[in-house]
Amino acid sequence: MLNYILMLAPAAAQNPDATFMDKWGGMLMMVAIFVVFYFFMIRPQQKKQKELQKQRDALTKGSKVITAGGIYGIIKEVQETTFLIEVSKDVTLKVDKGSVYVAAEDAQQGQQAK
């Protein structure tokens, strides 16, 4: 982008009659493309991440969850950065909070309650 600006400087100096769009039209297009990317790609992804984080923070003992690896279980203990998940009788796994999602059944029940 800096190269583009440096290319415009001599052209603008050689042609003093150039209009604003002749000088800065390309730069405005770059800014417009960035704005479009922000509002259609970056911002919605940030909203999804915040919603997912709220769901993880709301998980408590007894919640049904699915890990990123596809393991279904029930939370037995909530720790600062991990969950202890019971996947079978007397089988528990220690899983990072970032790899746990609300089980589909719980998500549907939560939506029906609203």
TABELKA-V331791 format. One record per pair of residues at least 6 apart in sequence whose C-alpha atoms are under 8 Angstrom apart, sorted by the first residue. I is the first residue (numbers start at 1). J is the second residue. D is the distance in Angstrom with one decimal. If there is no record, write none. Layout:
# TABELKA-V331791
i->I j->J d->D
i->I j->J d->D
This chain:
# TABELKA-V331791
i->5 j->27 d->8.0
i->8 j->23 d->6.5
i->12 j->18 d->6.8
i->12 j->23 d->6.3
i->52 j->101 d->8.0
i->55 j->101 d->7.9
i->55 j->102 d->7.2
i->56 j->97 d->7.1
i->56 j->100 d->7.3
i->56 j->101 d->7.0
i->56 j->102 d->7.5
i->59 j->102 d->7.8
i->60 j->75 d->6.9
i->60 j->77 d->7.9
i->60 j->78 d->6.7
i->61 j->74 d->7.7
i->61 j->75 d->5.0
i->61 j->76 d->5.3
i->61 j->77 d->5.8
i->61 j->78 d->6.6
i->62 j->74 d->5.6
i->62 j->75 d->5.2
i->62 j->76 d->6.2
i->63 j->74 d->5.6
i->63 j->75 d->5.5
i->63 j->102 d->7.8
i->63 j->106 d->7.7
i->64 j->72 d->7.4
i->64 j->73 d->5.9
i->64 j->74 d->4.6
i->64 j->75 d->6.6
i->64 j->102 d->6.6
i->64 j->103 d->5.4
i->64 j->105 d->8.0
i->64 j->106 d->6.6
i->65 j->72 d->5.9
i->65 j->73 d->5.5
i->65 j->74 d->6.0
i->65 j->75 d->7.2
i->65 j->100 d->6.5
i->65 j->101 d->5.6
i->65 j->102 d->4.7
i->65 j->103 d->4.4
i->66 j->72 d->4.6
i->66 j->73 d->6.4
i->66 j->100 d->5.8
i->66 j->101 d->5.2
i->66 j->102 d->6.2
i->66 j->103 d->5.4
i->67 j->95 d->7.9
i->67 j->99 d->5.5
i->67 j->100 d->4.4
i->67 j->101 d->6.1
i->68 j->99 d->5.0
i->68 j->100 d->6.1
i->68 j->101 d->7.3
i->71 j->87 d->7.5
i->72 j->87 d->6.4
i->72 j->103 d->7.6
i->73 j->85 d->5.7
i->73 j->86 d->5.4
i->73 j->87 d->4.4
i->73 j->88 d->7.6
i->74 j->85 d->5.4
i->74 j->86 d->5.3
i->74 j->87 d->6.6
i->75 j->83 d->6.6
i->75 j->84 d->5.9
i->75 j->85 d->4.5
i->75 j->86 d->6.3
i->76 j->83 d->7.5
i->76 j->84 d->5.5
i->76 j->85 d->5.5
i->76 j->86 d->6.2
i->77 j->83 d->5.8
i->77 j->84 d->5.0
i->77 j->85 d->7.2
i->78 j->84 d->6.6
i->81 j->96 d->6.1
i->81 j->97 d->5.8
i->82 j->94 d->6.5
i->82 j->95 d->5.4
i->82 j->96 d->4.4
i->82 j->97 d->5.0
i->83 j->93 d->8.0
i->83 j->94 d->5.7
i->83 j->95 d->5.3
i->83 j->96 d->6.4
i->83 j->97 d->6.2
i->84 j->92 d->6.3
i->84 j->93 d->5.5
i->84 j->94 d->4.6
i->84 j->95 d->6.4
i->85 j->92 d->5.3
i->85 j->93 d->5.1
i->85 j->94 d->6.4
i->85 j->95 d->7.2
i->86 j->92 d->4.2
i->86 j->93 d->6.4
i->87 j->93 d->7.3
